[in-house]
Amino acid sequence: MTAYLLILGEREAVAWVLRESRMAFPPTQRREVDRLTVGDELFLLTTRGCWHNPTRDRTRVIGRAWVTGPVEPYGEPLTIAGREFTRGCPIEIEALAPYLRGVELAPLLPRLAAFPDKRAGAWSIRLRRPLLALPGGDADLLRAELAKVAAAPDKAVGEYLARIRPVRGLRSAAPA
């Protein structure tokens, strides 16, 4: 079993993941996506820009999930907030923090081995991918911190879905 940060940079993607209990990946080939297997642990992370207010929002781990099926191609590409996704996998969300809350990542950086460059702003470059593999100690730390703020997903999913509004002029669609 491997643990990953599952990096979500768009609020509509967060809504889709929570509503569908699936993860979708863009057409770009990424080794970490190809290596994803059933049983891998995912820490759902939202970036500062995810909620469209980066001066207010912070990069946070908002939930924890498990991969429950293989990554498979979609028959037709899926479009979420104007971006195309060509493959995905089912996930089971185990814990979810309340809307716009979660474990802020920046204060934990000195203790996270997955971010070797601790300079201000330098670490965020590692979040420009769909998945980031985590060493065991990092996963343990995030698991413990998330347990302090998260609850069963059914307690928080409704608020996420009620409060996330589509981006103007863009449509989301589910795979056929």
C-alpha positions in Angstrom: 0.0 0.0 0.0 1.2 3.5 -0.9 -0.1 6.8 0.4 -0.5 9.8 -1.9 -1.7 13.4 -1.8 -4.6 13.5 -4.2 -4.3 17.1 -5.4 -7.5 19.0 -6.3 -7.0 22.5 -7.7 -10.6 23.3 -8.7 -13.8 23.4 -6.6 -15.9 21.7 -9.3 -13.4 18.8 -9.2 -13.9 18.5 -5.4 -17.7 18.4 -5.9 -17.4 15.7 -8.6 -15.0 13.6 -6.5 -17.3 13.8 -3.5 -20.5 13.2 -5.5 -19.1 10.3 -7.6 -16.7 8.7 -5.2 -14.2 8.6 -8.1 -11.0 10.2 -9.1 -10.5 11.4 -12.7 -7.1 12.0 -14.3 -6.0 14.1 -17.3 -4.7 12.6 -20.5 -1.1 13.4 -19.6 0.8 10.2 -18.8 2.0 10.3 -15.2 4.0 7.4 -13.5 2.3 7.9 -10.2 -1.1 7.5 -11.8 0.0 4.4 -13.6 1.3 2.9 -10.3 -2.0 3.6 -8.4 -3.4 0.3 -7.1 -6.4 -0.9 -5.1 -5.8 -0.3 -1.4 -3.6 2.8 -1.9 -4.4 5.5 0.6 -5.3 9.0 -0.7 -5.2 12.3 1.3 -7.5 14.7 -0.5 -5.7 18.0 -0.8 -7.2 21.3 -2.0 -4.9 24.0 -3.2 -5.1 27.7 -2.4 -6.6 28.4 -5.8 -9.1 25.6 -5.6 -11.8 27.8 -4.1 -11.1 30.8 -6.3 -9.9 33.0 -3.4 -6.2 32.3 -2.9 -5.7 35.3 -0.6 -8.2 33.8 1.9 -7.8 30.1 1.3 -4.9 27.9 2.2 -3.7 24.5 0.9 -5.4 22.0 3.1 -5.8 18.2 3.5 -9.6 17.9 3.7 -10.1 14.1 3.6 -8.9 10.6 3.4 -9.9 7.9 1.0 -8.9 4.5 -0.4 -8.6 3.4 -4.0 -11.2 0.6 -4.5 -10.7 -0.2 -8.2 -8.1 0.0 -11.0 -7.4 3.1 -13.0 -9.2 2.6 -16.3 -9.8 4.7 -19.4 -13.1 6.3 -20.0 -15.0 5.4 -23.2 -15.2 9.1 -23.9 -13.4 11.9 -22.1 -15.0 13.5 -19.1 -15.1 17.3 -18.8 -14.9 19.1 -15.4 -14.7 22.9 -15.3 -13.4 23.0 -18.9 -10.6 20.4 -18.4 -10.6 17.0 -20.0 -10.1 13.7 -18.1 -9.6 10.4 -19.9 -9.3 7.8 -17.1 -10.2 7.3 -13.5 -10.8 5.0 -10.6 -13.3 4.5 -7.9 -12.5 5.6 -4.3 -14.0 5.2 -0.9 -14.0 8.4 1.1 -13.4 7.5 4.8 -13.1 10.9 6.5 -13.9 14.5 5.5 -13.3 17.8 7.2 -16.0 20.5 7.2 -16.3 22.8 4.2 -13.2 25.1 3.9 -11.5 23.5 6.8 -9.0 20.8 7.1 -5.3 20.4 7.9 -3.3 23.4 6.6 -0.2 22.0 4.9 2.2 25.0 5.2 2.7 24.7 9.0 3.6 21.0 8.6 6.2 21.5 5.9 9.2 21.3 8.2 8.0 17.8 9.2 7.1 16.5 5.7 9.8 14.6 3.8 7.7 14.8 0.6 8.7 18.5 0.4 12.5 18.6 0.5 12.7 22.3 -0.5 11.4 24.2 2.5 11.9 27.7 1.0 8.9 29.9 1.0 6.8 29.2 -2.1 9.2 26.6 -3.5 7.3 23.6 -2.0 4.1 24.3 -3.9 5.6 23.3 -7.3 5.3 19.7 -6.1 1.5 20.2 -6.1 1.2 20.7 -9.9 0.4 17.1 -10.6 -2.6 14.9 -9.7 -0.8 12.7 -7.1 2.2 13.0 -4.9 3.6 9.9 -3.2 4.1 10.2 0.5 6.7 8.5 2.7 5.2 6.5 5.6 6.1 9.1 8.2 4.3 11.8 6.2 1.2 9.7 5.9 1.3 9.0 9.6 1.5 12.7 10.4 -1.3 13.6 8.0 -3.5 10.8 9.3 -3.1 12.0 12.9 -3.7 15.6 12.1 -6.7 14.9 9.9 -8.3 12.8 12.6 -8.5 15.9 14.8 -10.8 17.8 12.4 -12.5 15.2 10.0 -15.5 13.1 10.6 -17.5 10.6 8.6 -18.1 11.9 5.1 -21.8 11.9 5.3 -21.6 14.6 7.9 -19.8 17.0 5.5 -20.4 16.1 1.9 -23.8 17.8 1.8 -22.3 21.2 2.7 -19.6 20.9 0.1 -22.1 20.0 -2.6 -24.5 22.7 -1.6 -21.9 25.5 -1.5 -19.8 24.6 -4.5 -21.0 26.6 -7.5 -20.0 25.9 -11.1 -17.5 28.2 -12.8 -19.4 30.6 -15.0 -19.5 29.6 -18.7 -18.1 26.1 -18.0 -20.0 22.8 -17.8 -19.3 19.6 -15.9 -20.3 16.3 -17.2 -20.2 12.7 -15.9 -18.8 9.9 -18.0 -21.3 7.9 -20.1 
